[in-house]
């Protein structure tokens, strides 16, 4: 079949949406491409259709498990051989997928980004013909984007190692500088960058400046005054989601909370309830909405300020996907600025922690490996921050990432041990017998340390991993892995270590400043003069020559100031804090650590020491982090503790 026949017979469409055909033809021509389309504008067809016409496998990397499930159901209902691999896939299905991969009958395989840290999976990919590698949410690869994920740097490297036919990057939010990063990383030509524009004429954007105590009343009024319809209310904090959802439900509205702190089963129930309802209201953190394909969302309310214009654009993009009118209202409150800024400041590592981690890395020679979680606790920085620091070391050409691996395998025999060994002859049978002998036997599960096993067997890690993979494929055993470690190699030892440390510290500070600037851009949109839509589009490099005519500014509501006066540092029990700092110098010793504690921002050491349950934790959550940090640094007793 050709492109048009496949479009009609498989997908049931008679024509393409804007930009789709150009992307598809580019990919079918064997060239990598970047598609920047608004949310809900048909990005998935840009790889699903080519996958059926290309000879090999199409691998789709997506962080959105809900989206994977929906798309697999859609494709399988149309007779397309598609599957997904994520943590929720049962063992029996995993084996079937593995058999289909080896037989070459699978056309599309969806995987989560963390699957790239699975060495057995990477071994499998090396034996397959991958015609197309698709990266959803590809903006995560850009260090200067709003949602940088260091693991995404592995994707570009992996695509070259696997010699894939071509790469397709997909995103709904990319500024010109982020798009340039993506194109450079994946060698995408300028004419293969397809951007259809962000303007959605059916969305009415409104900004309502208000005080923090006014928002719940305003939200209730809007939900009662406007025609009923599915609505999403975005909040910043989990506790706010619970509080607001309770207030709406007590007022008689069909409202429920959704956030990452809920059990997975409850999140799934809320999502299913919302998808099936014609008037449900979900009060949610940004954990909700990613991959949710509900076309008739009539309202998106921002109870709190979004942390960036990229987030705002993505979140309002979930409204009105059916083309009918939808309203997106932002309740702009200056008090939110402190919360958003504090999250950013709290993530920036202390300069001393950056220096100590760099010193720990440079103590190695040649190849070495690390546990991100061990490093995170040792240097008191979140795992994502530690991973980002290693990404910076890679970008500085100091280290090169090798392969991730697990130190411990657990396996459960599904057949008698003797029967498994009897499948093999000679040296291979003896190898399997000795491999099992290296394991510690528990009641059901066997535990084996791979480092020790490799030494005892006088073999290679690669052979041990392949042996376990083969036995799992054959149904002889079930595997579980633990102890993830990332391999690295010292590539270039810096001549001036102090200069390297300072460069990394400045890099984190620059990132901090960029994230703070993003909050300021949200404020500027809310407070600024002129059409909201034109100013939002300009942020993404798109020029609209005339006003939209239907945003709150165009409808005659003049902009008003949002940011209020910043609160001073209130009185608190300073003597109790000093006593805590003396008792926990490794956790609260420096000013930044003390400020995190007082602002209610968790860190690995705070969690480990259980200080997050102390009454002073979060005592200054409503105060600017910088002011709290300055007070901690200026206090004489604090200075002695540093």
N, C-alpha and C positions, 0 to 999 in steps of 0.2 A: 504493500500500500504506500501511497505517497502522503504528503502532509495533509492535504485537504480531505482525502478519503479517511485518514485516521481521525481527523478532527470530527468528522460527521459520524462515522460508524462506531468509534470507541467512546468518544466523549459527548456525542450528541449535540455538538455546536455547529452552526452553519457559517459562522464567521469569527474572526479573532477580535479581541479587544486591542486597544491601542498599545503598540510596542511589542505584543506577544510574537507576532509573525517574524519581526526583525530579529528578536533574540533567538527564536527557534532556528531560523535559517543560518544564523551565525554559528550556533552550536553544531548543527548538522554539517556545516562546512569544516568542522574540526578546529574551530577557533574559540578561545576562552572569551567569556563575556561577563559584564556586570549589568544587572537589571535593577534599577531603583524605581519601584512602583509604589503608589500609595497602598496602605493596608486594604486588603479585600479586593484588589484589582486584578487578580488572576496570575500571580507569580508562579504558582505550582504547575500550571499548564506548560510553562516555558521549559520544564525539564521532563514532565511526565510524557508529553507527546514525543519528544526526541528519543527518550529511552526506548520506546517501542520500535523505532526505526534504526537505532544503532545496534551494531553486532554484539557488543559486550554488555557488561553490567553497569548500571548507573547507581552510584552510592550517594545518598543524601544525608548530610550531616546537619542535624537540627536539634536545638535544645528544648524543643517544644513537644513533649511526649503526647499531650492531648491532640496536637495537630497530626502527629504521626498516626495515631489510632484512627482518627477521622479519615485521613487520606488513604490508609491501607484498606479500610472498609469500602471507600469509594472506588478504589482501583480494582479490588477483588470482585466487587459486584459487577464490574465491566469485563471480567475475564482476564485482567492483567495480573501476571505473576509478580506480586509485590509482597514484601515482608519487612518487619522491623525487629531490631535487636536493642532491648533496653532491660533495665533491672526487673521489669514486671513480666517478662516473657518466661513461661514455665519451661522446665528442662525438656519435656517431650517435643514442644514446638521448636525449641532451639535446635534439637537434633534434626528435625525435619528441614528447617531452614538451612542448616549446614549441609545436608545431603543435596538440597536443591542448588546450593552454591557450587558444590563440587561437580554436579551434573550439568551445570551451565543453563538451567531452566529458569532461573530467577532473573527478572529484568530490572527491578528496583529494590534496593535495600536501604532502609532508613536506619540510621544509628545516631545515638546521642554523642556529644563531643567527648565525654569521659571514656567512651569505648576506644578512643585513640590511645588511652593509657593501658590498654589490655594487650600484652605482648602476643598472646595466642591469636587474638583477632588480627593483629598486624601480620603475623605469619600467614594467616589464611588469605589476606588481601594480596600478598605478594605472589600467590599462585593463581590469581584471577586476572582476566582481561577487563580492566576498568575503562570504559569508553568515556564516561562523564562523571566528574566529581562535583556535586552541588553543595554549596555552603549557604545555608539559610542564616539569617541574622549576621551577614558577613561583615557588617560595620564593627562587630566585636573585635576584628583583627587590628583595628586602628588604635594606636596608643593615644591619639588625641581625640578619639570619639567619646561619646557619652557613656559607653558601656564596654570599655576595653576588657577583654578576657585573655590573659596571657596564653591559655591553652590553645587559643585560635592561631597563635604563631606556629604551632606544630603542624597545622593543616597545610600551609604553603610548603613547608619542608617535606611533609609526607607526600604531597601530590607530585613532587619532583622525584622522590625515592621510588614511588610506585609507577612512575612513567604513565600517568593517566592520559587519556586522549586529549581532554580539555576540561576546563573548570568553568562553572557558572556560579557567580556570586549573586545572592538575592538579599535585598533589604528594602524597608519602607522609609528608612531615615538615614540619610547621608548628606552631610554638608559637602561643598566642593573639595575641601581639604581631606576629608575622610575618604571620599570617592577616589581621590588621587592616590592615597595610601593603598587602597585595595587594588587599583589598577597596576600600580608599581609592583606590589607583592606577587601578583599572579600573572604578570606580563600580559595584561589586557590592553589591546590597542584602543586608541581614542575612538575609532568608529564602532567599536564593540561595546561601548558604554551607552546603554539605552536608558534614558530618564524621561518618564512620561509626564512629570509634573505632579504637584501635590494638591492642586486646587480641586475641591469637592463642592460644587455649587449647591448641593442639597443640605449642607451643614451650616447651621446658624450659630456663630460663635458669639458668646456673651461673656463679659467680665463684670463682676459685681464686687467692688471694694466693700469690706465690712470688718467689724471687730470679731474677735474670736468667739465671744458669747452670743453673737447674732446668727452664726452659721446654721445651727440646727433648726432654728425657727424659719430662716429663709428657705432651707431645703424642704422642710415640711410644707411650707406655703407653695413652693413650686410644684411639688409632687401632687398636691391637692388641686391646684388651679389648672394645671395642664392636663390634656387628655391622657388617660392611663396608657402605659406602654412599658416594655422592658427598659430598665435603667441600671446603669452602673455608677456607683458613687465611689470615687477614688480618694483614699486617705493615706497619710504617711505612716502612721503607727498602728500596730496590731490592736492595742487597747482602744484606739479611736474607732477602729472598725467595729469592735464589740459594743462600745458605748452608743455610737450613732445607730447601728442596726437595732439595738434594744429600744432606743427612743422612737424610731420609726415604727417598729412592731407594736409598741405600746399605744401608738397613735392610730393603730388599725391598718397599717400598710403592710403588704406582703414583703417583708424585708428580712434578709439574713446576712450574717457576716462571713467573709472569706479572707483567710490569710495563711501564711506559711506555718503559723504556730498551731493550726488545727490538725488533728489526725488525718492521714491521707484518705481514709474512708469517709470522713465527714466532708472534706473538701470535694471529693467526687460526688457526694450526695447533693451538695449545694450547687455544683456545676450542672448536674443532670436536672435538678429542679429548675434552675434558671433557663436552661436550654429549652425545656418543655413548656415554659410559662409565657403568657402574653402580657403580663403586667408585673413580673417579679422585679424586685429591687435588691441588687447585691451591693453591699458596702464592703469595699475590698482594698487591700494594699495592691501594689503593682504585681503581686504574685498571681492575680486574676487577670484573665484576658488574653494571655500569650497563647496563641493557637486556638482560641475559641472562635468558631466560625458561625456566629448567629447573625443573620442578615437583618433582622428587624429591631435591633436596639435603637430605641427612639431618643434616649437621653444619656448623656455622659456628664456627670457633675464632678467637678474637682472641689471636694470639701477642703482640701489642703492644696497649697501651691505645688505643682509638679517640680521635680528637681532640675529639669532642663526643658528647653523647647523641643528637643528630640523626643523626650518622653511624652510631653504634651501632645505632639503631633501624632505619635503612635497610638496614644490612648483615645483621643477624639476620633481617630480613624476607624475605631471599632463601631462607631455609630452610623446608622443609615446605609449599610452596605447594600440594601435592596434598592437604593436610589430614591426612596421616599424621604421626605423632610425629617430632619433630626436636629435636636438642640444640644449644644455643648456649652455648659455654663461653668465659669471659674469663679469661686468665692475667694477673692483676693484679700488675704489677711497678713499684715506685716509681721505678726508673731511667728508665722511659719518660717520666716527667713532664718531665725536663730536655730531652729531645729535642723533645717536642711544644711546650713553652714556647719553646724556641730558634727553632723555625720561625716562630712568631708574632712574637717580638722582631726577628728578622732581616728581616721584611717591613716593619716600621714605618720610614718614611723618616726620615733625619736632618732636624732642624728647618731647618738651613741649606739643604738640598736643596729642602724645601718652599718656603722663601722665594725661592730663586733661580728656581724654576719659575713661581711666581706673578708675579715681576717680569718674566719673559720673556713671559708672557701679556699683562700689562698694557702692554707696550710697543707692542702692536698697537692700531690704530684700526679700527672697523667690522669687516668680514669678514676672516678669516684662516684658515689651515689649518696642521695640524701632522702630523708623523709620530711616532706613539707610540714607535717604536723609536729614533728619533733623540733624542727627549726622554729616553727611558729611559737611554740611554748618557750623555747630556750631564749629567744630574742624578743618575746612579748609583742609580736605583730600578727595580725590576722593571716590565715593561710593564703588568702588571695594576695595580700601585700607581699608576703615572702615569695610567692610565685612570680609576682611582678618584678621584684628585685632581681630574681634570676633571669627574667626576660631582658631586663636592662643590661645585665652582665653579658648576655648573649649578643645584644645589639652593640655592645662595646667591644665585642670580639675577644672577651676575656675567657669565656667558657663556650663550649659547644654541647648541646644536649645530645645524648646518645639515645638509649631506649629506656622506657619505663619498664619496671618489672615488679613482681611480687616475691617476697621472701618466703612466704609460707603457703603451701597448698594443703587443703583439706579434701579428702575424698572418701566417698562411701561406695563400697563394692556392691554392684548390682548382680554379680554372679560369683560363684565360689572362686577363691583365689587360685586353686589348682586348675580349674577349668580355663581361667583367663590365661595362665602361663602355658597351658597345653595348646593354645592357639598358635604358638610360635615354635620355631625349631632352633637348635644349636645355641649360638651366642645370643640371639635375640631373646630366647626364652630365659637364658641365664640373666640377661640384663633386667628383664621385667621382674624376675624373682628377687634379685638384689635390690631393685628399686623399691619394691614393696617392703623389703626387710629394713630399709632406711627409715620407714615410717614408725611413728609411735601409735600404738593401737589403743583406741578408746572403745566404748561400748558400741557405737555405730560408726563414728567418723575416725579416719586415720589422719594424723597430722605429720607433715614432712617439711623440714627446713631445707629449701632448695640449695642454699650455699653449702651446707654440710653434705647433702646428698651428692652434689657434683664432686666434692673432694673425695668422699668415700668411694664413689664409683669410678673415679679417675676419668671422667668424661667431660663433655661440654654442657653448659646450661641449655643450649639450643636443643641438644638431643633429649634431655629430660623433659623440656617443655613440649616438644613434638610428641614424645611418647605418651604423655598425659593427654594431650589433645587427641591423639589417635584413639586411645582407649575410651575417651569420652564419646567420640564420634561413633565408635562401634557398640556403644551401649553397655560397656563393661563396668563403668563407674560414673559417679556424679562428682563434679569438682566445685569447690569453693576456694576463693583466694583471699589473702589478706597481707598486710604489711607492704603497701605500695611504696616503692622507692623510684626516684627519677635518676637516671644515669646522666653524668656529665663528664666532660674531659677538659682539663686546663688547656686552653688553646694558645693564649698569649699572656704571659705573666707581665703585669704592668711595671714599667720602670719607676713610676711614682705612685705608690699605693695611696698616699694621702690625697693626691689629686683625684684619683679614682673615687675615693670615698666622697669627696666634696662634690664631684660631678653627679654621683648618684643621689646625694642629699638634695642637690639643686633640682634634679629631675623630678623627685617626689614633690618638692615645693612648687615647681612649675605646674605639675598635674593638679596640685591642690588649688593653685590660683585659677587654673582653667575651670575646675569644678565650681569654685566660688563664682566665677564669671558667668557660668551657665545659670546659676540662681539669679544673678543680676539681670540676665537677658530675659528671664521670665518676668521679673518685676518691670523691666522696661516695656515689655509687650503689654502688661496690664495697665501701666500708668501712661503710656505714650499717646501722642496725638496722631490721628489718622486711622485709616481702615485697618482693622486687626488682621484680616486675611492677607492684605498686601504686605504688611510688615512681617507676618509669619513666613510667607513664601520667600521673602527677600533673605531671610536667615538661611534658607536652603539653596540660595543662588538662583532663584526663579523670579523673574520680573513680571509683574502684572500691571498693565498700563492703566487700568481703571479700578475704582473702588468696587468692592463686592456688592454693596447696596443692602446687605442683610445681616451685618454684624452689629453688635450693640452700639459701636461708635457711628456707623453709617445710619443707624436708626435714631440717632439724636441723643444718645446718652453720653454726656461729656466725660472724659477720663478724669479720675480723681487720684490723689496720692494714696499709695498703699502702705509703704514702710513707715512705721511709727518710731517714736523714740526708743532707743535700746535701754533695757532695764539695767540698773546698776547691780553690782554683786551684793546680794542681801546678806544679812548676818546669818551665821551658822556656827555650829560648835567646833571652833578651830582647835581647841585643846584636844578634843576627841580625834580629830583628823591627824594632829601631830603624833598622838599616841599610836594611831594605826600605822603611820609612815615609819615610825621607829620599829614597830613590830613586823612590818612587811617591807623592808627596804628594796627588795628585788621587784616588788609589785607596784609600790607607790613612791619609789625613791626619787624619780625625776619629776619636774613640774608637769610635763605632758601626761605622765601616768596619773598624777594626782588630779589633773583637770579632767581626764577621761572618766575617772571614778566619780567625781562630783557632778559631771554632766550626764552621768548615767550611760556611758558608752562602754560596752564590755570589751575586754581584751583576753587573750588566752590565759595569762597569769591571774587576772581577776577571777575568771571562771574557775580555774584550778584551785584558787585559795578560798573560793566561796564568798568573797567579799562583795559580790553583786547582791547578796542578801542583806548586807549591812544597811542600817537606817540612813546613813549618809550617802549611800550610792544613789545618784540622781538628784541629790539635794539642790543642785544648781542647774537642773535640766533646762530651765527657761532663760539662762544667761549665756551670752556669747562665749564660746570656748576660749577665744583669745583673751578675753577679760579675766576669765577664771585662771587660765594658765599664767597670766601676768601676776595675778594676786598670789598664786602659789610660788612663783619665782621670786617675788619681792619680799615675801615673808622671811624673816631671819631664820626662824627655826626650820622652815622648809629648805632654805638654802643649805643649811648644815646637813640636812638629810640627803640632798642631791649628791 
